[in-house]
Amino acid sequence: MPSTVMLPQPDRSLRAYTFRPPAAFAPPTAPLRSRVFFAAAHIVADPLADVTPASPPALDWEATLAYRRYLWSLGLGVAEAMDTAQRGMGLDWLTARELIMRSVAEARAVGGVIACGAGTDHLPPSPNLTLDQVESAYAEQVEAVEHAGGRVILMASRALAACARGPDDYARVYGRILSQVREPVIIHWLGDMFDPHLAGYWGSRNLDDAMMTALAIIHDHAAKIDGIKISLLDAHREVQMRRQLPPGVRMYSGDDFNYPDLILGDNQGYSDALLGIFDAIAPAASAALQALDADDPSRFQAILEPTVPLSRHIFQAPTYYYKTGVVFLAYLNGHQRHFRMVGGQESARSIVHLAQLLILADQAGVLRDPDLAAARMRHVLALAGIEG
């Protein structure tokens, strides 16, 4: 018999939900080729570490690396030490550096694709910082990633946002860092819905002006740029920018609301992807890309479209708490034995939110074992005082 669980509703009532049979998404039998897909991978906290939200984070290294091996087994690339890994929300630079070193070694061992975030998060933001200090902080992290053998994702900088006086300051800092990198990098434009500290990035709160500044930097340094990932949750702006990129520079979609259409593209191009939601829906993302490889765009859409309501729920405002939903789904799917997070972020979403997440994950076909998910959901419900 299908599993059934009593779930809380927004009106404070309880309603029985009966699970569907699990979807059968097969792993690929050959390298995926139609698009470049990176999943921004989450971290697994050590549940037995005696820490507080103010302590340096403690990770369960084996569970964290095992999840990356799982992503690689599905043919996906791993975007390491990014926002999904609680970078700037519990994961400090020292731990991020160790994570990068360990993950790059794992990728080398299994032949997995990996790119790693380099930013300035060890430099406290202040309007009194100098551009030289920001450049030095960026250079330190870029060097650490390159020394480990990883490709660089040049993350947006809170420190630069705090001290830059206008677009020219961004052009200077990015120009100097890009002139020093060994291999082409991915630039990451993270919107303020993901990180309020990044409001006005590229020197303007007007997104049209900001986009023009970013495009000018990309055109000036195209040989050092593999692509740009924009996380603005604005499909029109992503397409607009994509059509103005120089030849050979990729657009990596960071739009967790509109990714199927952006990845499928149109007669003028398409987006590759570097997405936090791909951590949560990895089997579906892999199967969808396999469908594209088989020249079956209808199946691609049929696989991904049911995941969009789940993604929109996980990434609903306040958007920066989406990590809680990503980790919760990993727990439901048996990828980790607990629902604990660095910095206590498991408390960042309500039990009603998590109940709806469970339903949407089931309807999207991304629950591997509905019986396990039901049992684990009952544990979470019991902690909220809901029995049955």
Residue pairs with C-beta under 8 A, 6 or more apart in sequence:
2 18
2 19
2 20
2 21
2 370
3 18
3 19
3 370
3 371
3 373
3 374
4 16
4 17
4 18
4 19
4 374
5 16
5 17
5 19
5 358
5 374
5 377
5 378
5 381
6 14
6 15
6 16
6 17
6 381
6 386
6 388
7 14
7 15
7 16
7 17
7 355
7 358
7 359
7 377
7 381
8 14
8 351
8 352
8 355
8 381
8 384
8 386
9 15
9 352
9 355
10 352
14 386
14 388
17 358
17 359
17 362
19 362
19 367
19 370
19 371
19 373
19 374
20 362
20 363
20 365
20 370
21 370
22 365
22 367
22 368
22 369
22 370
23 283
23 284
23 365
23 366
25 283
25 284
25 286
25 287
25 303
25 365
26 287
26 290
27 73
27 74
27 75
27 283
27 286
28 74
28 75
28 286
28 289
28 290
30 293
31 75
32 75
32 76
32 286
32 289
32 290
32 293
33 293
34 289
34 292
34 293
35 263
35 270
35 272
35 273
35 289
35 292
36 77
36 250
36 252
36 272
36 273
37 75
37 76
37 77
37 272
37 273
37 278
37 285
37 286
37 289
38 76
38 77
38 78
38 79
38 113
38 115
38 252
38 273
38 274
38 275
38 278
39 71
39 76
39 77
39 78
39 79
39 275
39 276
39 278
39 279
39 282
39 285
40 79
40 82
40 83
40 84
40 85
40 274
40 275
40 276
40 278
40 279
41 67
41 68
41 71
41 78
41 79
41 80
41 82
41 84
41 85
41 279
42 67
42 84
42 85
42 86
42 279
42 323
42 326
42 327
42 330
43 57
43 59
43 64
43 85
43 86
43 91
43 99
43 342
44 59
44 60
44 63
44 64
44 67
44 327
44 330
44 336
45 57
45 58
45 59
45 60
45 338
45 340
45 341
45 342
46 58
46 59
46 60
47 60
47 337
47 338
47 340
49 58
51 57
51 58
53 90
53 343
53 344
56 92
56 94
56 95
57 86
57 90
57 91
57 92
57 95
57 342
57 343
58 342
59 95
59 99
59 342
60 336
61 102
63 335
63 336
63 337
64 99
65 102
65 103
65 106
66 335
67 330
67 335
67 336
68 78
68 80
68 103
68 106
68 107
68 112
68 114
69 106
69 110
69 112
70 282
70 335
71 77
71 78
71 112
71 279
71 282
72 78
72 107
72 110
72 111
72 112
72 113
74 282
74 283
74 285
74 286
75 286
75 289
75 290
76 113
76 278
76 282
76 285
76 286
77 112
77 113
77 114
77 115
78 103
78 107
78 112
78 113
78 114
78 115
79 114
79 115
79 116
79 117
79 153
79 274
80 99
80 100
80 103
80 104
80 114
80 115
80 116
80 117
80 150
81 87
81 91
81 96
81 99
81 100
81 103
81 116
81 117
82 117
82 153
82 155
82 188
82 276
83 89
83 190
83 194
83 195
83 231
83 276
83 320
83 323
84 276
84 279
84 322
84 323
84 326
85 91
85 96
85 99
86 323
86 341
86 342
86 343
86 345
87 96
87 117
87 119
87 121
87 155
88 121
88 158
88 195
89 320
89 323
89 343
89 345
90 341
90 342
90 343
90 345
91 99
91 342
92 121
92 122
93 121
93 122
93 141
94 122
96 117
96 121
97 141
97 144
100 116
100 117
100 144
100 145
100 148
100 150
101 148
103 114
103 116
103 150
104 114
104 116
104 148
104 149
104 150
105 148
106 112
107 113
107 114
107 150
108 149
114 150
114 151
115 150
115 151
115 152
115 153
115 186
116 145
116 148
116 150
116 151
116 152
116 153
117 145
117 153
117 155
117 188
118 138
118 141
118 142
118 144
118 145
118 152
118 153
118 154
118 155
119 137
119 138
119 141
119 154
119 155
119 156
119 157
120 134
120 137
120 138
120 141
120 157
120 158
120 159
120 160
121 155
121 158
122 137
122 140
122 141
123 129
123 133
123 134
123 137
123 159
124 159
125 158
125 159
125 161
125 162
125 163
125 197
126 159
126 162
126 163
127 162
127 163
128 163
129 159
129 162
129 163
130 163
131 160
131 163
131 164
131 169
131 172
131 173
133 159
134 157
134 159
134 160
134 163
134 173
135 173
135 176
135 177
137 157
137 159
138 154
138 157
138 173
138 177
139 177
139 180
142 152
142 154
142 177
142 180
142 181
145 151
145 152
146 152
146 181
146 182
146 183
151 183
151 185
151 186
151 226
152 181
152 183
152 185
152 186
153 185
153 186
153 187
153 188
153 229
153 274
154 174
154 177
154 178
154 185
154 186
154 187
154 188
155 188
155 190
156 188
156 189
156 190
156 195
156 198
156 201
157 173
158 195
158 197
158 198
160 169
160 170
160 173
161 197
161 198
161 199
161 200
161 201
162 197
163 169
164 170
164 173
164 203
165 203
166 203
167 202
167 203
167 204
167 209
167 213
168 203
169 203
170 201
170 202
170 203
170 213
170 217
171 213
171 216
171 217
171 220
174 187
174 217
174 221
175 217
175 220
175 221
178 185
178 217
178 221
178 224
178 225
179 221
179 224
181 224
183 226
184 223
184 224
184 225
184 226
185 224
185 225
185 226
186 225
186 226
186 227
186 228
186 229
186 252
186 274
187 214
187 217
187 218
187 225
187 227
187 228
187 229
188 228
188 229
188 231
188 254
188 274
189 201
189 202
189 214
189 228
189 229
189 230
189 231
189 232
189 254
190 198
190 201
190 231
190 254
191 198
191 230
191 231
191 232
191 233
192 198
192 199
192 200
192 201
193 232
193 233
193 317
193 319
193 320
194 231
194 319
194 320
195 320
196 320
199 205
200 210
201 210
202 209
202 210
202 211
202 213
202 214
203 209
203 210
203 213
204 210
204 213
207 232
207 234
207 237
211 237
211 240
211 241
214 228
214 241
215 241
215 244
215 245
218 225
218 228
218 245
218 246
218 249
219 246
222 246
222 248
222 249
225 249
226 249
226 250
227 249
227 250
227 251
227 252
227 272
228 241
228 245
228 249
228 250
228 251
228 252
229 252
229 253
229 254
229 274
230 237
230 238
230 241
230 251
230 252
230 253
230 254
230 255
231 254
231 255
231 256
232 238
232 254
232 255
233 255
233 256
233 257
233 258
233 315
233 319
234 255
235 255
235 257
235 258
235 261
235 262
238 251
238 253
238 255
238 258
238 262
238 271
239 262
239 266
241 251
242 251
242 269
242 271
243 268
243 269
245 251
250 271
250 272
251 269
251 271
251 272
252 271
252 272
252 273
252 274
253 259
253 262
253 263
253 271
253 272
253 273
253 274
253 275
254 274
254 275
255 262
255 275
256 275
256 276
256 277
256 311
256 312
256 314
256 315
256 322
257 308
257 311
257 312
257 315
258 308
259 271
259 273
259 275
259 277
259 304
259 308
259 311
260 288
260 300
260 301
260 304
260 305
260 308
262 270
262 271
262 273
263 270
263 271
263 272
263 273
263 304
264 270
264 292
264 297
264 300
264 301
265 271
273 285
275 285
276 315
276 322
276 323
276 326
277 307
277 310
277 311
277 314
277 315
277 326
278 285
279 326
279 330
280 310
280 311
280 314
280 325
280 326
280 329
280 330
280 361
280 366
281 307
281 310
281 311
281 364
281 366
283 366
283 368
284 303
284 304
284 307
284 364
284 365
284 366
285 304
287 303
288 299
288 300
288 303
288 304
289 300
291 297
291 299
291 300
291 303
292 300
306 363
306 364
306 365
307 364
307 366
309 360
309 363
309 364
310 357
310 360
310 361
310 363
310 364
310 366
313 325
313 353
313 356
313 357
313 360
314 322
314 325
314 326
314 329
314 357
315 322
315 325
321 345
321 348
321 349
323 341
323 345
323 348
324 341
324 345
324 346
324 347
324 348
324 349
325 349
325 353
325 354
325 357
327 336
327 339
327 341
327 345
327 346
328 339
328 346
328 349
328 354
328 357
329 357
329 361
329 366
330 336
331 338
331 339
331 376
332 358
332 361
332 367
332 372
332 373
332 376
332 377
333 366
333 367
333 368
333 369
333 372
333 373
334 368
334 369
334 372
334 376
339 346
339 376
339 380
340 346
349 357
351 380
351 381
351 384
351 386
354 377
354 380
355 377
355 381
358 373
358 377
361 367
361 373
362 370
362 373
367 373
381 387
